[in-house]
Amino acid sequence: MTTFDDRENAFENKFAHDQELQFKVTARRNKLIGLWAAEKMNLTQEEANSYAVSVVQADFEEAGDEDVIRKLLGDLTSAGVDIDDAAIRAALDEHMAAARRQFIEGV
């Protein structure tokens, strides 16, 4: 192998690693926001854990965050929680930061 091939492989490996890490951080964020929403809906601990898993699964419906936002907004509104799209987006940003911190700290 040439040095160029080695560098190319290194870049490809880094890209794959970065993509995997981003996937894990986003899944952690979705779990955290699911628990946050469950608390707002006054769910039991067992219901909250189940709901958080459903939020993680909702993210597989389409690329981006719109599927998660749609689920959260619909569920929170149905539960009588007074919330809007902007508040959910702000909470997503906060929980993304928390998820990144957890990965950095190894939690």
DSSP file (Angstrom, degrees, kcal/mol; ACC not computed):
  #  RESIDUE AA STRUCTURE BP1 BP2  ACC     N-H-->O    O-->H-N    N-H-->O    O-->H-N    TCO  KAPPA ALPHA  PHI   PSI    X-CA   Y-CA   Z-CA
    1    1 A M              0   0    0      0, 0.0     2,-0.1     0, 0.0     0, 0.0   0.000 360.0 360.0 360.0 146.2    0.0    0.0    0.0
    2    2 A T     >  -     0   0    0      1,-0.1     4,-2.2     0, 0.0     5,-0.1  -0.459 360.0-107.6 -90.1 168.5    1.1    3.5   -0.7
    3    3 A T  H  > S+     0   0    0      1,-0.2     4,-2.5     2,-0.2     5,-0.2   0.874 121.5  56.2 -61.4 -37.6    1.1    6.4    1.8
    4    4 A F  H  > S+     0   0    0      2,-0.2     4,-2.6     1,-0.2    -1,-0.2   0.926 107.0  48.3 -61.2 -44.7   -1.9    7.8   -0.2
    5    5 A D  H  > S+     0   0    0      1,-0.2     4,-2.6     2,-0.2    -2,-0.2   0.895 110.8  51.7 -62.3 -40.2   -3.9    4.6    0.3
    6    6 A D  H  X S+     0   0    0     -4,-2.2     4,-2.2     2,-0.2    -1,-0.2   0.921 111.5  46.5 -62.2 -43.8   -3.1    4.6    4.0
    7    7 A R  H  X S+     0   0    0     -4,-2.5     4,-2.5     2,-0.2    -2,-0.2   0.904 111.4  51.8 -65.4 -41.3   -4.3    8.2    4.3
    8    8 A E  H  X S+     0   0    0     -4,-2.6     4,-2.4     1,-0.2    -2,-0.2   0.928 111.0  47.3 -61.6 -45.1   -7.4    7.5    2.3
    9    9 A N  H  X S+     0   0    0     -4,-2.6     4,-2.6     1,-0.2    -1,-0.2   0.890 110.5  52.8 -63.0 -39.6   -8.2    4.5    4.6
   10   10 A A  H  X S+     0   0    0     -4,-2.2     4,-2.3     2,-0.2    -2,-0.2   0.918 110.5  47.1 -63.0 -43.6   -7.6    6.6    7.7
   11   11 A F  H  X S+     0   0    0     -4,-2.5     4,-2.6     2,-0.2    -2,-0.2   0.907 112.3  49.8 -65.1 -41.4  -10.0    9.3    6.5
   12   12 A E  H  X S+     0   0    0     -4,-2.4     4,-2.4     2,-0.2    -2,-0.2   0.911 111.6  48.6 -63.4 -42.2  -12.6    6.7    5.6
   13   13 A N  H  X S+     0   0    0     -4,-2.6     4,-2.4     2,-0.2    -2,-0.2   0.898 111.7  49.3 -64.5 -40.9  -12.3    5.1    9.0
   14   14 A K  H  X S+     0   0    0     -4,-2.3     4,-2.9     2,-0.2    -2,-0.2   0.925 110.6  50.4 -64.6 -43.8  -12.5    8.4   10.8
   15   15 A F  H  X S+     0   0    0     -4,-2.6     4,-2.5     2,-0.2    -2,-0.2   0.935 111.6  47.6 -59.2 -47.3  -15.6    9.3    8.8
   16   16 A A  H  X S+     0   0    0     -4,-2.4     4,-2.2     1,-0.2    -1,-0.2   0.907 113.1  48.9 -61.3 -42.3  -17.3    6.0    9.7
   17   17 A H  H  X S+     0   0    0     -4,-2.4     4,-2.5     2,-0.2    -2,-0.2   0.923 111.1  49.6 -63.4 -44.8  -16.4    6.5   13.3
   18   18 A D  H  X S+     0   0    0     -4,-2.9     4,-2.4     1,-0.2    -2,-0.2   0.894 110.9  50.0 -61.9 -41.1  -17.7   10.1   13.4
   19   19 A Q  H  X S+     0   0    0     -4,-2.5     4,-2.1     2,-0.2    -1,-0.2   0.901 111.3  48.6 -65.3 -41.1  -21.0    8.9   11.8
   20   20 A E  H  X S+     0   0    0     -4,-2.2     4,-2.2     2,-0.2    -2,-0.2   0.914 111.7  49.4 -64.7 -43.1  -21.4    6.1   14.3
   21   21 A L  H  X S+     0   0    0     -4,-2.5     4,-2.6     1,-0.2    -2,-0.2   0.916 110.2  50.5 -63.1 -43.3  -20.7    8.5   17.2
   22   22 A Q  H  X S+     0   0    0     -4,-2.4     4,-2.4     1,-0.2    -1,-0.2   0.893 109.3  52.0 -61.9 -39.9  -23.2   11.0   15.8
   23   23 A F  H  X S+     0   0    0     -4,-2.1     4,-2.3     2,-0.2    -1,-0.2   0.924 111.6  46.3 -61.1 -45.1  -25.8    8.3   15.5
   24   24 A K  H  X S+     0   0    0     -4,-2.2     4,-2.3     2,-0.2    -2,-0.2   0.897 112.3  49.8 -66.2 -40.9  -25.3    7.3   19.2
   25   25 A V  H  X S+     0   0    0     -4,-2.6     4,-2.7     2,-0.2    -1,-0.2   0.915 111.8  48.7 -64.7 -42.4  -25.4   10.8   20.4
   26   26 A T  H  X S+     0   0    0     -4,-2.4     4,-2.5     2,-0.2    -2,-0.2   0.902 110.8  50.0 -65.1 -41.0  -28.6   11.5   18.6
   27   27 A A  H  X S+     0   0    0     -4,-2.3     4,-2.0     2,-0.2    -1,-0.2   0.905 111.5  49.0 -63.3 -40.8  -30.2    8.3   19.9
   28   28 A R  H  X S+     0   0    0     -4,-2.3     4,-2.6     2,-0.2    -2,-0.2   0.920 110.4  51.4 -63.5 -43.4  -29.1    9.4   23.5
   29   29 A R  H  X S+     0   0    0     -4,-2.7     4,-2.9     1,-0.2     5,-0.2   0.918 108.9  50.8 -58.7 -43.9  -30.6   12.8   22.8
   30   30 A N  H  X S+     0   0    0     -4,-2.5     4,-1.9     1,-0.2    -1,-0.2   0.872 110.1  49.2 -64.5 -36.9  -33.9   11.2   21.7
   31   31 A K  H  X S+     0   0    0     -4,-2.0     4,-2.2     2,-0.2    -1,-0.2   0.934 112.5  48.2 -66.0 -45.1  -34.0    9.1   24.8
   32   32 A L  H  X S+     0   0    0     -4,-2.6     4,-2.2     1,-0.2    -2,-0.2   0.913 112.9  47.0 -62.3 -42.9  -33.3   12.1   27.1
   33   33 A I  H  X S+     0   0    0     -4,-2.9     4,-2.6     1,-0.2    -1,-0.2   0.841 109.5  55.3 -70.1 -31.0  -36.0   14.2   25.3
   34   34 A G  H  X S+     0   0    0     -4,-1.9     4,-2.4    -5,-0.2    -1,-0.2   0.906 109.2  46.3 -64.6 -41.1  -38.4   11.3   25.6
   35   35 A L  H  X S+     0   0    0     -4,-2.2     4,-1.9     2,-0.2    -2,-0.2   0.883 111.8  52.3 -66.8 -38.2  -37.9   11.2   29.3
   36   36 A W  H  X S+     0   0    0     -4,-2.2     4,-1.7     2,-0.2    -2,-0.2   0.933 112.2  44.7 -60.9 -47.4  -38.3   14.9   29.5
   37   37 A A  H  X S+     0   0    0     -4,-2.6     4,-1.7     1,-0.2    -2,-0.2   0.887 109.8  55.7 -65.6 -39.6  -41.6   14.7   27.6
   38   38 A A  H  <>S+     0   0    0     -4,-2.4     5,-2.4     1,-0.2     4,-0.2   0.882 105.7  52.0 -61.2 -38.1  -42.8   11.8   29.7
   39   39 A E  H ><5S+     0   0    0     -4,-1.9     3,-1.3     1,-0.2    -1,-0.2   0.908 108.1  51.1 -63.9 -41.2  -42.2   13.9   32.8
   40   40 A K  H 3<5S+     0   0    0     -4,-1.7    -1,-0.2     1,-0.3    -2,-0.2   0.813 110.9  49.0 -64.7 -29.7  -44.3   16.7   31.4
   41   41 A M  T 3<5S-     0   0    0     -4,-1.7    -1,-0.3    -5,-0.1    -2,-0.2   0.388 112.7-122.1 -90.8   3.4  -47.1   14.2   30.6
   42   42 A N  T < 5 +     0   0    0     -3,-1.3    -3,-0.2    -4,-0.2     2,-0.2   0.876  50.4 168.4  59.2  41.6  -46.8   12.8   34.2
   43   43 A L      < -     0   0    0     -5,-2.4    -1,-0.2     1,-0.1    -2,-0.0  -0.500  37.9-106.6 -81.3 154.2  -46.1    9.2   33.1
   44   44 A T     >  -     0   0    0     -2,-0.2     4,-3.0     1,-0.1     5,-0.2  -0.246  37.3-100.6 -69.2 168.5  -44.9    6.6   35.6
   45   45 A Q  H  > S+     0   0    0      2,-0.2     4,-2.3     1,-0.2     5,-0.2   0.909 125.1  47.3 -59.8 -43.0  -41.3    5.5   35.5
   46   46 A E  H  > S+     0   0    0      2,-0.2     4,-2.0     1,-0.2    -1,-0.2   0.926 114.4  46.1 -65.0 -44.7  -42.1    2.4   33.5
   47   47 A E  H  > S+     0   0    0      1,-0.2     4,-2.7     2,-0.2    -2,-0.2   0.881 111.1  54.2 -63.6 -38.1  -44.3    4.3   31.1
   48   48 A A  H  X S+     0   0    0     -4,-3.0     4,-2.7     2,-0.2    -2,-0.2   0.918 108.2  48.2 -63.5 -44.3  -41.6    7.0   30.7
   49   49 A N  H  X S+     0   0    0     -4,-2.3     4,-1.7     2,-0.2    -1,-0.2   0.914 113.6  47.2 -63.1 -42.4  -38.9    4.4   29.8
   50   50 A S  H  X S+     0   0    0     -4,-2.0     4,-1.8     2,-0.2    -2,-0.2   0.899 112.4  49.9 -64.8 -40.9  -41.3    2.9   27.2
   51   51 A Y  H  X S+     0   0    0     -4,-2.7     4,-1.8     1,-0.2    -2,-0.2   0.906 106.8  54.8 -64.9 -41.7  -42.1    6.3   25.9
   52   52 A A  H  X S+     0   0    0     -4,-2.7     4,-2.0     1,-0.2    -1,-0.2   0.892 107.4  50.7 -59.9 -39.9  -38.4    7.2   25.6
   53   53 A V  H  X S+     0   0    0     -4,-1.7     4,-2.4     1,-0.2    -1,-0.2   0.888 107.5  53.5 -63.9 -38.9  -37.8    4.1   23.5
   54   54 A S  H  X S+     0   0    0     -4,-1.8     4,-1.7     1,-0.2    -1,-0.2   0.839 106.9  51.7 -67.1 -31.1  -40.7    5.1   21.2
   55   55 A V  H  X S+     0   0    0     -4,-1.8     4,-0.9     2,-0.2    -1,-0.2   0.914 109.1  50.2 -69.2 -42.3  -39.2    8.5   20.7
   56   56 A V  H >< S+     0   0    0     -4,-2.0     3,-0.8     1,-0.2    -2,-0.2   0.929 112.5  47.6 -59.3 -44.7  -35.9    6.9   19.7
   57   57 A Q  H >< S+     0   0    0     -4,-2.4     3,-1.6     1,-0.2    -1,-0.2   0.827 102.5  63.5 -66.6 -31.9  -37.7    4.6   17.3
   58   58 A A  H >< S+     0   0    0     -4,-1.7     3,-1.6     1,-0.3     4,-0.3   0.778  89.5  69.3 -63.8 -25.7  -39.7    7.6   15.8
   59   59 A D  T << S+     0   0    0     -4,-0.9     3,-0.3    -3,-0.8    -1,-0.3   0.632  88.2  65.4 -69.6 -12.2  -36.4    9.0   14.6
   60   60 A F  T <  S+     0   0    0     -3,-1.6    -1,-0.3    -4,-0.2    -2,-0.2   0.469  79.5  82.7 -88.2  -1.1  -36.1    6.2   12.0
   61   61 A E  S <  S-     0   0    0     -3,-1.6     2,-0.3     1,-0.2    -1,-0.2   0.881 107.7 -12.3 -71.4 -38.1  -39.2    7.4   10.1
   62   62 A E  S    S-     0   0    0     -4,-0.3    -1,-0.2    -3,-0.3     5,-0.2  -0.977  82.2 -81.6-156.6 163.3  -37.3   10.0    8.1
   63   63 A A  S    S+     0   0    0     -2,-0.3     3,-0.3    -3,-0.1     4,-0.2  -0.394  92.1  20.1 -69.4 147.2  -34.1   11.9    7.9
   64   64 A G  S    S-     0   0    0      1,-0.2     3,-0.3     2,-0.1     4,-0.2  -0.341 101.7 -66.7  89.6-172.5  -33.7   14.8   10.3
   65   65 A D  S  > S+     0   0    0      1,-0.2     4,-2.7     2,-0.1     3,-0.4   0.484 100.9  96.0 -97.3  -5.0  -35.5   15.8   13.4
   66   66 A E  H  > S+     0   0    0     -3,-0.3     4,-2.7     1,-0.2     5,-0.2   0.849  83.2  53.3 -60.0 -36.2  -39.0   16.5   12.0
   67   67 A D  H  > S+     0   0    0     -3,-0.3     4,-1.9     2,-0.2    -1,-0.2   0.896 112.1  45.0 -65.3 -39.1  -40.3   13.0   12.8
   68   68 A V  H  > S+     0   0    0     -3,-0.4     4,-2.8    -4,-0.2     5,-0.2   0.921 113.9  49.0 -69.6 -44.1  -39.2   13.4   16.4
   69   69 A I  H  X S+     0   0    0     -4,-2.7     4,-3.0     1,-0.2     5,-0.3   0.925 110.7  50.7 -61.5 -44.4  -40.6   16.9   16.7
   70   70 A R  H  X S+     0   0    0     -4,-2.7     4,-2.3    -5,-0.2    -1,-0.2   0.913 112.4  46.8 -59.9 -44.3  -43.9   15.8   15.2
   71   71 A K  H  X S+     0   0    0     -4,-1.9     4,-2.9     2,-0.2     5,-0.3   0.953 115.0  45.3 -63.1 -50.5  -44.2   12.9   17.6
   72   72 A L  H  X S+     0   0    0     -4,-2.8     4,-2.9     1,-0.2     5,-0.3   0.932 114.3  47.9 -60.8 -46.9  -43.4   15.0   20.7
   73   73 A L  H  X S+     0   0    0     -4,-3.0     4,-2.2    -5,-0.2     5,-0.2   0.920 114.9  46.0 -61.9 -44.1  -45.7   17.8   19.7
   74   74 A G  H  X S+     0   0    0     -4,-2.3     4,-2.3    -5,-0.3    -2,-0.2   0.927 116.3  43.7 -64.3 -45.5  -48.5   15.5   19.0
   75   75 A D  H  X S+     0   0    0     -4,-2.9     4,-1.6    -5,-0.2    -2,-0.2   0.915 115.9  46.7 -68.9 -43.2  -48.1   13.4   22.2
   76   76 A L  H  <>S+     0   0    0     -4,-2.9     5,-2.7    -5,-0.3    -1,-0.2   0.918 114.1  47.8 -65.7 -42.7  -47.6   16.4   24.4
   77   77 A T  H ><5S+     0   0    0     -4,-2.2     3,-1.6    -5,-0.3    -1,-0.2   0.912 110.4  52.0 -63.8 -42.3  -50.5   18.3   23.0
   78   78 A S  H 3<5S+     0   0    0     -4,-2.3    -1,-0.2     1,-0.3    -2,-0.2   0.818 106.8  54.5 -62.7 -30.4  -52.7   15.2   23.3
   79   79 A A  T 3<5S-     0   0    0     -4,-1.6    -1,-0.3    -5,-0.1    -2,-0.2   0.430 122.7-107.1 -84.4   1.7  -51.7   15.0   26.9
   80   80 A G  T < 5 +     0   0    0     -3,-1.6     2,-0.5     1,-0.3    -3,-0.2   0.633  68.5 148.7  85.5  13.7  -52.8   18.6   27.5
   81   81 A V      < -     0   0    0     -5,-2.7     2,-1.1    -6,-0.2    -1,-0.3  -0.708  48.3-131.7 -84.0 129.1  -49.4   20.0   27.8
   82   82 A D        +     0   0    0     -2,-0.5     2,-0.3     2,-0.0    -5,-0.1  -0.700  55.3 132.1 -82.9 101.5  -49.2   23.6   26.6
   83   83 A I        -     0   0    0     -2,-1.1     2,-0.3   -10,-0.1    -3,-0.0  -0.983  37.5-152.4-150.0 154.0  -46.2   23.6   24.3
   84   84 A D     >  -     0   0    0     -2,-0.3     4,-1.8     1,-0.1     3,-0.3  -0.761  37.0 -95.9-126.1 174.8  -45.2   24.7   20.8
   85   85 A D  H  > S+     0   0    0     -2,-0.3     4,-2.5     1,-0.2     5,-0.2   0.879 120.6  54.2 -56.1 -43.9  -42.8   23.7   18.0
   86   86 A A  H  > S+     0   0    0      1,-0.2     4,-2.2     2,-0.2    -1,-0.2   0.878 106.8  51.1 -62.9 -39.0  -40.2   26.3   19.1
   87   87 A A  H  > S+     0   0    0     -3,-0.3     4,-2.2     2,-0.2    -1,-0.2   0.880 110.6  49.0 -66.9 -37.5  -40.1   25.0   22.7
   88   88 A I  H  X S+     0   0    0     -4,-1.8     4,-2.4     2,-0.2    -2,-0.2   0.918 110.6  50.1 -68.3 -42.4  -39.6   21.5   21.5
   89   89 A R  H  X S+     0   0    0     -4,-2.5     4,-2.0     2,-0.2    -2,-0.2   0.897 111.0  49.5 -62.2 -39.7  -36.8   22.6   19.2
   90   90 A A  H  X S+     0   0    0     -4,-2.2     4,-2.3     2,-0.2    -1,-0.2   0.909 110.9  49.7 -64.8 -41.5  -35.1   24.4   22.0
   91   91 A A  H  X S+     0   0    0     -4,-2.2     4,-2.6     1,-0.2    -2,-0.2   0.875 107.7  54.6 -65.0 -37.0  -35.5   21.3   24.2
   92   92 A L  H  X S+     0   0    0     -4,-2.4     4,-2.0     2,-0.2    -1,-0.2   0.922 108.8  48.5 -60.9 -43.6  -33.9   19.2   21.5
   93   93 A D  H  X S+     0   0    0     -4,-2.0     4,-1.9     2,-0.2    -2,-0.2   0.921 112.4  48.2 -62.5 -44.2  -30.9   21.5   21.4
   94   94 A E  H  X S+     0   0    0     -4,-2.3     4,-1.9     1,-0.2    -2,-0.2   0.914 113.5  46.7 -62.1 -43.4  -30.5   21.4   25.2
   95   95 A H  H  X S+     0   0    0     -4,-2.6     4,-2.4     2,-0.2    -1,-0.2   0.784 107.3  57.0 -74.0 -25.8  -30.8   17.6   25.2
   96   96 A M  H  X S+     0   0    0     -4,-2.0     4,-2.4     2,-0.2    -1,-0.2   0.920 107.9  48.3 -66.5 -42.8  -28.3   17.3   22.3
   97   97 A A  H  X S+     0   0    0     -4,-1.9     4,-2.3     1,-0.2    -2,-0.2   0.909 112.3  48.9 -62.1 -41.5  -25.8   19.2   24.4
   98   98 A A  H  X S+     0   0    0     -4,-1.9     4,-2.3     2,-0.2    -2,-0.2   0.902 109.9  51.4 -64.9 -41.1  -26.5   17.0   27.4
   99   99 A A  H  X S+     0   0    0     -4,-2.4     4,-1.9     2,-0.2    -2,-0.2   0.909 110.0  49.4 -63.5 -42.0  -26.1   13.8   25.3
  100  100 A R  H  X S+     0   0    0     -4,-2.4     4,-2.4     1,-0.2    -1,-0.2   0.925 110.3  50.9 -61.7 -44.2  -22.7   15.0   23.9
  101  101 A R  H  X S+     0   0    0     -4,-2.3     4,-2.7     1,-0.2    -2,-0.2   0.912 108.0  53.0 -60.4 -41.7  -21.6   15.8   27.5
  102  102 A Q  H  X>S+     0   0    0     -4,-2.3     5,-2.8     1,-0.2     4,-0.8   0.895 110.1  47.4 -62.4 -39.6  -22.6   12.3   28.6
  103  103 A F  H  <5S+     0   0    0     -4,-1.9    -1,-0.2     3,-0.2    -2,-0.2   0.894 112.7  48.8 -68.3 -38.9  -20.6   10.7   25.8
  104  104 A I  H  <5S+     0   0    0     -4,-2.4    -2,-0.2     1,-0.2    -1,-0.2   0.906 115.7  43.6 -64.6 -41.3  -17.5   12.9   26.6
  105  105 A E  H  <5S-     0   0    0     -4,-2.7    -1,-0.2    -5,-0.2    -2,-0.2   0.581 112.6-121.3 -81.4  -9.9  -17.8   12.0   30.3
  106  106 A G  T  <5       0   0    0     -4,-0.8    -3,-0.2    -5,-0.2    -4,-0.1   0.788 360.0 360.0  76.9  27.6  -18.4    8.4   29.5
  107  107 A V      <       0   0    0     -5,-2.8    -4,-0.2    -6,-0.2    -5,-0.1   0.459 360.0 360.0 -80.5 360.0  -21.8    8.2   31.2
